[in-house]
Amino acid sequence: MSVVTELGYLGLSVSDLAAWRAYAAEVAGMEVVDEGEGDRLYLRMDLWHHRIVLHADGSDDLAYMGWRVAGPQEFAAMQEKLSAAGIPFTVGSEAEACERRVLGLLKLADPGGNPTEIFFGPQVDTHKPFHPGRPMFGKFLTGSQGIGHCILRQDDVEAAARFYELLGLRGSVEYHLHLPNGMVAQPYFMHCNDRQHSVAFGLGPMEKRINHLMFEYTDLDDLGMAHDIVRGKKIDVALQLGKHANDQALTFYCANPSGWLWEFGWGARHSTGQQEYYTRDIFGHGNEAAGYGMDIPLL
Ligand SMILES: [Fe+2]
């Protein structure tokens, strides 16, 4: 059976490449790689050639997300599974795979219309040590847990859940959040490895494809340093420091140069074998800057 093993990479469309270059390096600590192409920059978080591509084409939204399968056998089996389920996809040409620095590539869309790629064989530059964009105490937590997690726009949560189940993820509703208007928000979280969730949706209508990307540091002091830098630069913080009930990570959410959120985190627990749900977070995550689609009360 073919299942995805991690959220491996992201492509982001941005309008201000210079602002992103500074933010990724000086705020987050990522390594910026410029291959001289002019229309893109690569962000490294580990030994992979990149984990994020910044495309200077101006839409300030998610361009694509890449889900990894183990190897060519799983890649072929995934194509059979998608075909049997009637899900359209195209097989990336050699040039397209080369552009992504992978050995094999499928292109499709999830039920929310989010460009989705399935790949195997990323280019890993073991000869090139990770060099953070600013001093760091530790590293980014990637490895078998992938890049982090994304919250996506989905008009049909059930259809999205079935799609990601087909890819091999598992999960369910993990919160019942009581809103001031009497409604109950029920966000849906899904995992495919030890990371407690790699994708989530069900936050209601969203202007952009993506609400936030969460990534994680191995060292608490890097989260603290990032927080100091964000506060020093007076970057909008949408959710203050707090601890989620589901992944139990200590995180805060701040604006990136494209006007959506990056969630900086540390200390998440692993995905559990059995599903649970929660009615609030453990502490913190108070709302601060409004307008980023995270105005739902977590406490
Ligand atoms: Fe998150």
py3Dmol code that shows the C-alpha trace and the ligand (Angstrom):
import py3Dmol

protein = """\
ATOM      1  CA  MET A   1       0.000   0.000   0.000  1.00  0.00           C
ATOM      2  CA  SER A   2       1.266   3.451  -0.861  1.00  0.00           C
ATOM      3  CA  VAL A   3       0.952   6.208   1.723  1.00  0.00           C
ATOM      4  CA  VAL A   4       2.580   9.606   2.046  1.00  0.00           C
ATOM      5  CA  THR A   5       5.234   9.763   4.749  1.00  0.00           C
ATOM      6  CA  GLU A   6       5.684  13.490   5.317  1.00  0.00           C
ATOM      7  CA  LEU A   7       4.782  16.995   4.206  1.00  0.00           C
ATOM      8  CA  GLY A   8       8.096  17.474   2.440  1.00  0.00           C
ATOM      9  CA  TYR A   9       8.097  20.895   0.816  1.00  0.00           C
ATOM     10  CA  LEU A  10       6.068  23.997   0.096  1.00  0.00           C
ATOM     11  CA  GLY A  11       6.019  26.516  -2.722  1.00  0.00           C
ATOM     12  CA  LEU A  12       4.905  30.013  -1.760  1.00  0.00           C
ATOM     13  CA  SER A  13       3.938  32.812  -4.139  1.00  0.00           C
ATOM     14  CA  VAL A  14       5.224  36.124  -2.781  1.00  0.00           C
ATOM     15  CA  SER A  15       5.192  39.740  -3.914  1.00  0.00           C
ATOM     16  CA  ASP A  16       8.134  41.077  -1.897  1.00  0.00           C
ATOM     17  CA  LEU A  17      11.060  38.702  -2.292  1.00  0.00           C
ATOM     18  CA  ALA A  18      13.447  41.055  -0.476  1.00  0.00           C
ATOM     19  CA  ALA A  19      11.190  41.265   2.577  1.00  0.00           C
ATOM     20  CA  TRP A  20      10.859  37.491   2.574  1.00  0.00           C
ATOM     21  CA  ARG A  21      14.630  37.027   2.310  1.00  0.00           C
ATOM     22  CA  ALA A  22      15.094  39.112   5.452  1.00  0.00           C
ATOM     23  CA  TYR A  23      12.169  37.565   7.352  1.00  0.00           C
ATOM     24  CA  ALA A  24      13.096  33.950   6.652  1.00  0.00           C
ATOM     25  CA  ALA A  25      16.713  34.453   7.698  1.00  0.00           C
ATOM     26  CA  GLU A  26      16.633  37.094  10.404  1.00  0.00           C
ATOM     27  CA  VAL A  27      13.343  36.212  12.093  1.00  0.00           C
ATOM     28  CA  ALA A  28      12.918  32.474  11.539  1.00  0.00           C
ATOM     29  CA  GLY A  29      16.593  31.476  11.161  1.00  0.00           C
ATOM     30  CA  MET A  30      16.199  29.645   7.849  1.00  0.00           C
ATOM     31  CA  GLU A  31      19.074  29.462   5.368  1.00  0.00           C
ATOM     32  CA  VAL A  32      18.342  31.452   2.215  1.00  0.00           C
ATOM     33  CA  VAL A  33      19.792  29.946  -0.969  1.00  0.00           C
ATOM     34  CA  ASP A  34      19.876  32.053  -4.126  1.00  0.00           C
ATOM     35  CA  GLU A  35      20.680  29.969  -7.213  1.00  0.00           C
ATOM     36  CA  GLY A  36      20.688  33.120  -9.374  1.00  0.00           C
ATOM     37  CA  GLU A  37      17.415  32.309 -11.156  1.00  0.00           C
ATOM     38  CA  GLY A  38      16.059  35.751 -10.314  1.00  0.00           C
ATOM     39  CA  ASP A  39      12.432  34.717  -9.819  1.00  0.00           C
ATOM     40  CA  ARG A  40      12.842  32.533  -6.743  1.00  0.00           C
ATOM     41  CA  LEU A  41      14.713  31.884  -3.525  1.00  0.00           C
ATOM     42  CA  TYR A  42      15.097  28.619  -1.658  1.00  0.00           C
ATOM     43  CA  LEU A  43      14.766  28.211   2.099  1.00  0.00           C
ATOM     44  CA  ARG A  44      16.701  25.436   3.823  1.00  0.00           C
ATOM     45  CA  MET A  45      15.763  24.022   7.215  1.00  0.00           C
ATOM     46  CA  ASP A  46      18.005  20.957   7.198  1.00  0.00           C
ATOM     47  CA  LEU A  47      20.220  19.132   4.694  1.00  0.00           C
ATOM     48  CA  TRP A  48      17.607  19.031   1.919  1.00  0.00           C
ATOM     49  CA  HIS A  49      18.319  21.315  -1.034  1.00  0.00           C
ATOM     50  CA  HIS A  50      15.311  23.267   0.223  1.00  0.00           C
ATOM     51  CA  ARG A  51      12.101  22.874   2.144  1.00  0.00           C
ATOM     52  CA  ILE A  52      10.414  26.037   0.844  1.00  0.00           C
ATOM     53  CA  VAL A  53      10.573  27.800  -2.520  1.00  0.00           C
ATOM     54  CA  LEU A  54       9.640  31.485  -2.620  1.00  0.00           C
ATOM     55  CA  HIS A  55       8.310  32.308  -6.104  1.00  0.00           C
ATOM     56  CA  ALA A  56       8.250  36.026  -6.904  1.00  0.00           C
ATOM     57  CA  ASP A  57       4.943  35.956  -8.779  1.00  0.00           C
ATOM     58  CA  GLY A  58       2.957  38.060  -6.440  1.00  0.00           C
ATOM     59  CA  SER A  59      -0.113  36.220  -5.226  1.00  0.00           C
ATOM     60  CA  ASP A  60       1.066  36.074  -1.583  1.00  0.00           C
ATOM     61  CA  ASP A  61      -0.451  32.660  -1.033  1.00  0.00           C
ATOM     62  CA  LEU A  62       0.384  28.962  -1.056  1.00  0.00           C
ATOM     63  CA  ALA A  63       1.556  27.902  -4.534  1.00  0.00           C
ATOM     64  CA  TYR A  64       1.801  24.144  -3.896  1.00  0.00           C
ATOM     65  CA  MET A  65       2.519  21.593  -1.217  1.00  0.00           C
ATOM     66  CA  GLY A  66       4.587  18.451  -1.693  1.00  0.00           C
ATOM     67  CA  TRP A  67       3.825  15.125  -0.010  1.00  0.00           C
ATOM     68  CA  ARG A  68       6.550  12.477  -0.018  1.00  0.00           C
ATOM     69  CA  VAL A  69       6.247   8.780  -0.737  1.00  0.00           C
ATOM     70  CA  ALA A  70       9.101   6.418   0.042  1.00  0.00           C
ATOM     71  CA  GLY A  71      10.324   5.430  -3.412  1.00  0.00           C
ATOM     72  CA  PRO A  72       9.486   4.471  -7.007  1.00  0.00           C
ATOM     73  CA  GLN A  73       7.344   1.448  -6.064  1.00  0.00           C
ATOM     74  CA  GLU A  74       5.187   3.558  -3.754  1.00  0.00           C
ATOM     75  CA  PHE A  75       5.114   6.300  -6.402  1.00  0.00           C
ATOM     76  CA  ALA A  76       3.692   3.848  -8.954  1.00  0.00           C
ATOM     77  CA  ALA A  77       1.251   2.395  -6.434  1.00  0.00           C
ATOM     78  CA  MET A  78       0.019   5.891  -5.551  1.00  0.00           C
ATOM     79  CA  GLN A  79      -0.768   6.537  -9.210  1.00  0.00           C
ATOM     80  CA  GLU A  80      -2.784   3.300  -9.343  1.00  0.00           C
ATOM     81  CA  LYS A  81      -4.644   4.271  -6.185  1.00  0.00           C
ATOM     82  CA  LEU A  82      -5.488   7.763  -7.454  1.00  0.00           C
ATOM     83  CA  SER A  83      -6.642   6.365 -10.807  1.00  0.00           C
ATOM     84  CA  ALA A  84      -8.852   3.769  -9.119  1.00  0.00           C
ATOM     85  CA  ALA A  85     -10.427   6.551  -7.024  1.00  0.00           C
ATOM     86  CA  GLY A  86     -11.067   8.667 -10.122  1.00  0.00           C
ATOM     87  CA  ILE A  87      -8.821  11.507  -8.954  1.00  0.00           C
ATOM     88  CA  PRO A  88      -7.180  13.298 -11.891  1.00  0.00           C
ATOM     89  CA  PHE A  89      -3.434  13.902 -11.810  1.00  0.00           C
ATOM     90  CA  THR A  90      -0.554  14.472 -14.178  1.00  0.00           C
ATOM     91  CA  VAL A  91       2.878  12.920 -14.004  1.00  0.00           C
ATOM     92  CA  GLY A  92       5.507  15.630 -13.906  1.00  0.00           C
ATOM     93  CA  SER A  93       7.970  15.704 -16.789  1.00  0.00           C
ATOM     94  CA  GLU A  94      11.661  15.201 -16.168  1.00  0.00           C
ATOM     95  CA  ALA A  95      12.080  18.978 -16.332  1.00  0.00           C
ATOM     96  CA  GLU A  96       9.315  19.535 -13.793  1.00  0.00           C
ATOM     97  CA  ALA A  97      10.799  16.947 -11.418  1.00  0.00           C
ATOM     98  CA  CYS A  98      14.207  18.529 -11.901  1.00  0.00           C
ATOM     99  CA  GLU A  99      12.772  21.956 -11.041  1.00  0.00           C
ATOM    100  CA  ARG A 100      11.477  20.550  -7.732  1.00  0.00           C
ATOM    101  CA  ARG A 101      14.773  18.693  -7.108  1.00  0.00           C
ATOM    102  CA  VAL A 102      13.008  15.322  -6.861  1.00  0.00           C
ATOM    103  CA  LEU A 103      13.210  12.043  -8.774  1.00  0.00           C
ATOM    104  CA  GLY A 104       9.480  11.702  -9.443  1.00  0.00           C
ATOM    105  CA  LEU A 105       6.525  14.072  -9.287  1.00  0.00           C
ATOM    106  CA  LEU A 106       2.717  13.959  -9.540  1.00  0.00           C
ATOM    107  CA  LYS A 107       0.592  17.084  -9.784  1.00  0.00           C
ATOM    108  CA  LEU A 108      -3.030  17.221  -8.670  1.00  0.00           C
ATOM    109  CA  ALA A 109      -5.366  19.336  -6.534  1.00  0.00           C
ATOM    110  CA  ASP A 110      -7.071  18.601  -3.238  1.00  0.00           C
ATOM    111  CA  PRO A 111     -10.864  19.094  -2.926  1.00  0.00           C
ATOM    112  CA  GLY A 112     -10.314  22.701  -1.835  1.00  0.00           C
ATOM    113  CA  GLY A 113      -8.418  23.382  -5.055  1.00  0.00           C
ATOM    114  CA  ASN A 114      -5.033  23.590  -3.325  1.00  0.00           C
ATOM    115  CA  PRO A 115      -2.235  22.564  -5.725  1.00  0.00           C
ATOM    116  CA  THR A 116      -0.901  19.290  -4.370  1.00  0.00           C
ATOM    117  CA  GLU A 117       2.174  17.340  -5.407  1.00  0.00           C
ATOM    118  CA  ILE A 118       3.297  13.829  -4.538  1.00  0.00           C
ATOM    119  CA  PHE A 119       6.980  13.083  -4.945  1.00  0.00           C
ATOM    120  CA  PHE A 120       9.773  10.705  -4.112  1.00  0.00           C
ATOM    121  CA  GLY A 121      13.519  11.177  -3.909  1.00  0.00           C
ATOM    122  CA  PRO A 122      14.298  14.729  -2.785  1.00  0.00           C
ATOM    123  CA  GLN A 123      17.776  16.135  -3.407  1.00  0.00           C
ATOM    124  CA  VAL A 124      19.595  16.045  -0.073  1.00  0.00           C
ATOM    125  CA  ASP A 125      22.813  18.068   0.052  1.00  0.00           C
ATOM    126  CA  THR A 126      24.699  16.047   2.643  1.00  0.00           C
ATOM    127  CA  HIS A 127      27.883  17.829   1.581  1.00  0.00           C
ATOM    128  CA  LYS A 128      26.494  21.206   2.637  1.00  0.00           C
ATOM    129  CA  PRO A 129      25.960  21.755   6.377  1.00  0.00           C
ATOM    130  CA  PHE A 130      22.821  23.644   7.332  1.00  0.00           C
ATOM    131  CA  HIS A 131      23.833  27.238   8.008  1.00  0.00           C
ATOM    132  CA  PRO A 132      21.079  29.197   9.782  1.00  0.00           C
ATOM    133  CA  GLY A 133      20.221  32.695   8.651  1.00  0.00           C
ATOM    134  CA  ARG A 134      20.767  33.953  12.192  1.00  0.00           C
ATOM    135  CA  PRO A 135      22.472  32.328  15.175  1.00  0.00           C
ATOM    136  CA  MET A 136      20.527  29.333  16.485  1.00  0.00           C
ATOM    137  CA  PHE A 137      20.864  27.218  19.629  1.00  0.00           C
ATOM    138  CA  GLY A 138      19.521  24.105  17.934  1.00  0.00           C
ATOM    139  CA  LYS A 139      17.927  23.080  14.659  1.00  0.00           C
ATOM    140  CA  PHE A 140      14.595  22.907  12.917  1.00  0.00           C
ATOM    141  CA  LEU A 141      12.682  19.756  13.797  1.00  0.00           C
ATOM    142  CA  THR A 142      12.150  18.076  10.444  1.00  0.00           C
ATOM    143  CA  GLY A 143      13.493  14.582   9.649  1.00  0.00           C
ATOM    144  CA  SER A 144      10.778  11.941   9.489  1.00  0.00           C
ATOM    145  CA  GLN A 145       8.227  14.514  10.716  1.00  0.00           C
ATOM    146  CA  GLY A 146       8.553  16.674   7.612  1.00  0.00           C
ATOM    147  CA  ILE A 147       8.500  20.437   7.385  1.00  0.00           C
ATOM    148  CA  GLY A 148       5.665  21.100   9.850  1.00  0.00           C
ATOM    149  CA  HIS A 149       1.940  21.567   9.380  1.00  0.00           C
ATOM    150  CA  CYS A 150      -0.390  23.728   7.299  1.00  0.00           C
ATOM    151  CA  ILE A 151      -3.968  24.869   7.860  1.00  0.00           C
ATOM    152  CA  LEU A 152      -5.743  24.936   4.501  1.00  0.00           C
ATOM    153  CA  ARG A 153      -8.923  26.311   3.007  1.00  0.00           C
ATOM    154  CA  GLN A 154     -11.480  23.601   2.335  1.00  0.00           C
ATOM    155  CA  ASP A 155     -15.103  24.279   1.434  1.00  0.00           C
ATOM    156  CA  ASP A 156     -16.056  20.638   2.032  1.00  0.00           C
ATOM    157  CA  VAL A 157     -14.350  19.247   5.117  1.00  0.00           C
ATOM    158  CA  GLU A 158     -15.670  15.709   4.592  1.00  0.00           C
ATOM    159  CA  ALA A 159     -14.395  15.623   1.000  1.00  0.00           C
ATOM    160  CA  ALA A 160     -11.016  16.926   2.163  1.00  0.00           C
ATOM    161  CA  ALA A 161     -10.800  14.281   4.887  1.00  0.00           C
ATOM    162  CA  ARG A 162     -11.568  11.480   2.389  1.00  0.00           C
ATOM    163  CA  PHE A 163      -8.922  12.847  -0.026  1.00  0.00           C
ATOM    164  CA  TYR A 164      -6.177  12.998   2.581  1.00  0.00           C
ATOM    165  CA  GLU A 165      -7.207   9.566   3.907  1.00  0.00           C
ATOM    166  CA  LEU A 166      -6.659   8.230   0.399  1.00  0.00           C
ATOM    167  CA  LEU A 167      -3.161   9.717   0.492  1.00  0.00           C
ATOM    168  CA  GLY A 168      -2.601   7.846   3.752  1.00  0.00           C
ATOM    169  CA  LEU A 169      -3.254  10.395   6.488  1.00  0.00           C
ATOM    170  CA  ARG A 170      -5.422   9.721   9.526  1.00  0.00           C
ATOM    171  CA  GLY A 171      -7.244  12.019  11.916  1.00  0.00           C
ATOM    172  CA  SER A 172     -10.525  13.585  12.966  1.00  0.00           C
ATOM    173  CA  VAL A 173     -12.111  16.642  14.510  1.00  0.00           C
ATOM    174  CA  GLU A 174      -9.910  17.515  17.517  1.00  0.00           C
ATOM    175  CA  TYR A 175     -11.603  20.604  18.971  1.00  0.00           C
ATOM    176  CA  HIS A 176     -15.116  21.774  19.715  1.00  0.00           C
ATOM    177  CA  LEU A 177     -14.606  25.530  20.048  1.00  0.00           C
ATOM    178  CA  HIS A 178     -17.671  27.453  21.182  1.00  0.00           C
ATOM    179  CA  LEU A 179     -17.912  30.731  19.296  1.00  0.00           C
ATOM    180  CA  PRO A 180     -19.542  33.931  20.591  1.00  0.00           C
ATOM    181  CA  ASN A 181     -22.275  33.560  17.940  1.00  0.00           C
ATOM    182  CA  GLY A 182     -23.340  30.211  19.362  1.00  0.00           C
ATOM    183  CA  MET A 183     -21.753  28.136  16.611  1.00  0.00           C
ATOM    184  CA  VAL A 184     -19.194  25.434  17.383  1.00  0.00           C
ATOM    185  CA  ALA A 185     -16.022  25.417  15.277  1.00  0.00           C
ATOM    186  CA  GLN A 186     -14.779  21.873  14.683  1.00  0.00           C
ATOM    187  CA  PRO A 187     -11.368  21.964  13.017  1.00  0.00           C
ATOM    188  CA  TYR A 188     -10.160  18.671  11.539  1.00  0.00           C
ATOM    189  CA  PHE A 189      -6.530  17.528  11.993  1.00  0.00           C
ATOM    190  CA  MET A 190      -4.643  14.788  10.114  1.00  0.00           C
ATOM    191  CA  HIS A 191      -1.254  13.097  10.514  1.00  0.00           C
ATOM    192  CA  CYS A 192       0.948  10.730   8.524  1.00  0.00           C
ATOM    193  CA  ASN A 193       3.940  10.294  10.856  1.00  0.00           C
ATOM    194  CA  ASP A 194       4.982  11.225  14.409  1.00  0.00           C
ATOM    195  CA  ARG A 195       4.103  14.876  13.839  1.00  0.00           C
ATOM    196  CA  GLN A 196       0.780  15.292  15.616  1.00  0.00           C
ATOM    197  CA  HIS A 197      -0.752  16.848  12.511  1.00  0.00           C
ATOM    198  CA  SER A 198       0.659  17.704   9.100  1.00  0.00           C
ATOM    199  CA  VAL A 199      -2.503  19.275   7.718  1.00  0.00           C
ATOM    200  CA  ALA A 200      -5.720  20.673   9.179  1.00  0.00           C
ATOM    201  CA  PHE A 201      -8.808  22.439   7.891  1.00  0.00           C
ATOM    202  CA  GLY A 202     -12.323  23.406   8.912  1.00  0.00           C
ATOM    203  CA  LEU A 203     -11.628  26.903  10.243  1.00  0.00           C
ATOM    204  CA  GLY A 204     -14.448  28.314   8.118  1.00  0.00           C
ATOM    205  CA  PRO A 205     -14.217  30.656   5.122  1.00  0.00           C
ATOM    206  CA  MET A 206     -10.676  31.804   4.327  1.00  0.00           C
ATOM    207  CA  GLU A 207      -9.443  34.471   1.960  1.00  0.00           C
ATOM    208  CA  LYS A 208      -6.227  32.608   1.113  1.00  0.00           C
ATOM    209  CA  ARG A 209      -5.518  28.928   0.477  1.00  0.00           C
ATOM    210  CA  ILE A 210      -3.410  28.802   3.631  1.00  0.00           C
ATOM    211  CA  ASN A 211      -3.989  30.199   7.110  1.00  0.00           C
ATOM    212  CA  HIS A 212      -0.636  29.257   8.607  1.00  0.00           C
ATOM    213  CA  LEU A 213       2.488  27.154   8.397  1.00  0.00           C
ATOM    214  CA  MET A 214       3.785  25.755  11.670  1.00  0.00           C
ATOM    215  CA  PHE A 215       7.411  24.713  12.014  1.00  0.00           C
ATOM    216  CA  GLU A 216       9.265  23.673  15.091  1.00  0.00           C
ATOM    217  CA  TYR A 217      12.617  24.288  16.741  1.00  0.00           C
ATOM    218  CA  THR A 218      14.460  21.564  18.640  1.00  0.00           C
ATOM    219  CA  ASP A 219      15.539  24.069  21.305  1.00  0.00           C
ATOM    220  CA  LEU A 220      13.185  26.187  23.413  1.00  0.00           C
ATOM    221  CA  ASP A 221      15.694  29.032  23.376  1.00  0.00           C
ATOM    222  CA  ASP A 222      15.277  29.390  19.601  1.00  0.00           C
ATOM    223  CA  LEU A 223      11.548  29.897  20.071  1.00  0.00           C
ATOM    224  CA  GLY A 224      12.306  32.490  22.726  1.00  0.00           C
ATOM    225  CA  MET A 225      14.816  34.236  20.493  1.00  0.00           C
ATOM    226  CA  ALA A 226      12.329  34.271  17.592  1.00  0.00           C
ATOM    227  CA  HIS A 227       9.722  35.765  19.908  1.00  0.00           C
ATOM    228  CA  ASP A 228      12.119  38.509  21.030  1.00  0.00           C
ATOM    229  CA  ILE A 229      12.973  39.292  17.392  1.00  0.00           C
ATOM    230  CA  VAL A 230       9.298  39.403  16.344  1.00  0.00           C
ATOM    231  CA  ARG A 231       8.463  41.729  19.254  1.00  0.00           C
ATOM    232  CA  GLY A 232      11.537  43.868  18.554  1.00  0.00           C
ATOM    233  CA  LYS A 233      10.558  44.308  14.921  1.00  0.00           C
ATOM    234  CA  LYS A 234       6.930  44.989  15.933  1.00  0.00           C
ATOM    235  CA  ILE A 235       5.642  42.252  13.624  1.00  0.00           C
ATOM    236  CA  ASP A 236       1.912  41.550  14.066  1.00  0.00           C
ATOM    237  CA  VAL A 237       1.276  38.708  16.515  1.00  0.00           C
ATOM    238  CA  ALA A 238      -2.144  37.146  15.894  1.00  0.00           C
ATOM    239  CA  LEU A 239      -1.983  34.583  18.705  1.00  0.00           C
ATOM    240  CA  GLN A 240       0.259  35.147  21.707  1.00  0.00           C
ATOM    241  CA  LEU A 241       2.459  32.452  23.218  1.00  0.00           C
ATOM    242  CA  GLY A 242       0.422  29.483  24.353  1.00  0.00           C
ATOM    243  CA  LYS A 243       0.191  25.733  24.403  1.00  0.00           C
ATOM    244  CA  HIS A 244      -2.172  23.794  22.187  1.00  0.00           C
ATOM    245  CA  ALA A 245      -4.217  20.940  23.608  1.00  0.00           C
ATOM    246  CA  ASN A 246      -3.728  18.647  20.639  1.00  0.00           C
ATOM    247  CA  ASP A 247      -0.016  18.789  19.748  1.00  0.00           C
ATOM    248  CA  GLN A 248       0.876  20.382  23.123  1.00  0.00           C
ATOM    249  CA  ALA A 249       3.446  22.566  21.400  1.00  0.00           C
ATOM    250  CA  LEU A 250       4.415  25.936  22.851  1.00  0.00           C
ATOM    251  CA  THR A 251       3.785  28.327  19.951  1.00  0.00           C
ATOM    252  CA  PHE A 252       2.938  31.819  18.835  1.00  0.00           C
ATOM    253  CA  TYR A 253       1.556  33.042  15.504  1.00  0.00           C
ATOM    254  CA  CYS A 254       2.912  36.074  13.694  1.00  0.00           C
ATOM    255  CA  ALA A 255       2.436  37.645  10.280  1.00  0.00           C
ATOM    256  CA  ASN A 256       4.816  36.882   7.426  1.00  0.00           C
ATOM    257  CA  PRO A 257       5.546  39.362   4.603  1.00  0.00           C
ATOM    258  CA  SER A 258       2.668  37.907   2.540  1.00  0.00           C
ATOM    259  CA  GLY A 259       0.094  38.749   5.217  1.00  0.00           C
ATOM    260  CA  TRP A 260      -0.670  35.257   6.458  1.00  0.00           C
ATOM    261  CA  LEU A 261       0.707  33.515   9.523  1.00  0.00           C
ATOM    262  CA  TRP A 262       3.754  31.533  10.492  1.00  0.00           C
ATOM    263  CA  GLU A 263       3.384  29.568  13.728  1.00  0.00           C
ATOM    264  CA  PHE A 264       6.719  29.248  15.505  1.00  0.00           C
ATOM    265  CA  GLY A 265       6.775  26.223  17.814  1.00  0.00           C
ATOM    266  CA  TRP A 266       8.698  24.015  20.180  1.00  0.00           C
ATOM    267  CA  GLY A 267       8.054  20.876  22.191  1.00  0.00           C
ATOM    268  CA  ALA A 268       5.153  19.206  20.366  1.00  0.00           C
ATOM    269  CA  ARG A 269       4.202  15.712  21.444  1.00  0.00           C
ATOM    270  CA  HIS A 270       3.904  12.949  18.877  1.00  0.00           C
ATOM    271  CA  SER A 271       0.667  11.850  17.253  1.00  0.00           C
ATOM    272  CA  THR A 272      -1.267   9.460  19.453  1.00  0.00           C
ATOM    273  CA  GLY A 273      -2.696   6.135  18.369  1.00  0.00           C
ATOM    274  CA  GLN A 274      -6.218   6.971  19.430  1.00  0.00           C
ATOM    275  CA  GLN A 275      -8.239  10.080  18.715  1.00  0.00           C
ATOM    276  CA  GLU A 276      -9.271  12.663  21.337  1.00  0.00           C
ATOM    277  CA  TYR A 277     -10.952  16.073  21.236  1.00  0.00           C
ATOM    278  CA  TYR A 278     -10.604  19.231  23.320  1.00  0.00           C
ATOM    279  CA  THR A 279     -12.706  22.276  24.121  1.00  0.00           C
ATOM    280  CA  ARG A 280      -9.845  24.762  24.630  1.00  0.00           C
ATOM    281  CA  ASP A 281      -6.088  25.090  24.657  1.00  0.00           C
ATOM    282  CA  ILE A 282      -3.941  24.468  27.752  1.00  0.00           C
ATOM    283  CA  PHE A 283      -2.915  28.092  28.273  1.00  0.00           C
ATOM    284  CA  GLY A 284      -2.189  31.297  26.387  1.00  0.00           C
ATOM    285  CA  HIS A 285      -2.781  31.845  22.654  1.00  0.00           C
ATOM    286  CA  GLY A 286      -4.654  35.051  23.419  1.00  0.00           C
ATOM    287  CA  ASN A 287      -5.900  36.968  20.388  1.00  0.00           C
ATOM    288  CA  GLU A 288      -3.884  40.062  19.567  1.00  0.00           C
ATOM    289  CA  ALA A 289      -3.647  41.396  15.989  1.00  0.00           C
ATOM    290  CA  ALA A 290      -6.973  40.797  14.215  1.00  0.00           C
ATOM    291  CA  GLY A 291      -7.652  39.994  10.588  1.00  0.00           C
ATOM    292  CA  TYR A 292      -5.547  36.859  10.189  1.00  0.00           C
ATOM    293  CA  GLY A 293      -8.367  34.334  10.410  1.00  0.00           C
ATOM    294  CA  MET A 294      -7.414  33.153  13.901  1.00  0.00           C
ATOM    295  CA  ASP A 295      -9.988  35.084  15.854  1.00  0.00           C
ATOM    296  CA  ILE A 296     -11.658  31.901  17.108  1.00  0.00           C
ATOM    297  CA  PRO A 297     -11.302  31.582  20.878  1.00  0.00           C
ATOM    298  CA  LEU A 298      -8.877  28.819  21.859  1.00  0.00           C
ATOM    299  CA  LEU A 299      -9.527  29.453  25.549  1.00  0.00           C
TER     300      LEU A 299
END
"""
ligand_1 = """\
1
LIG
Fe -1.009 25.239 13.893
"""
view = py3Dmol.view(width=600, height=400)
view.addModel(protein, "pdb")
view.setStyle({"model": 0}, {"cartoon": {"style": "trace"}})
view.addModel(ligand_1, "xyz")
view.setStyle({"model": 1}, {"stick": {}})
view.zoomTo()
view.show()
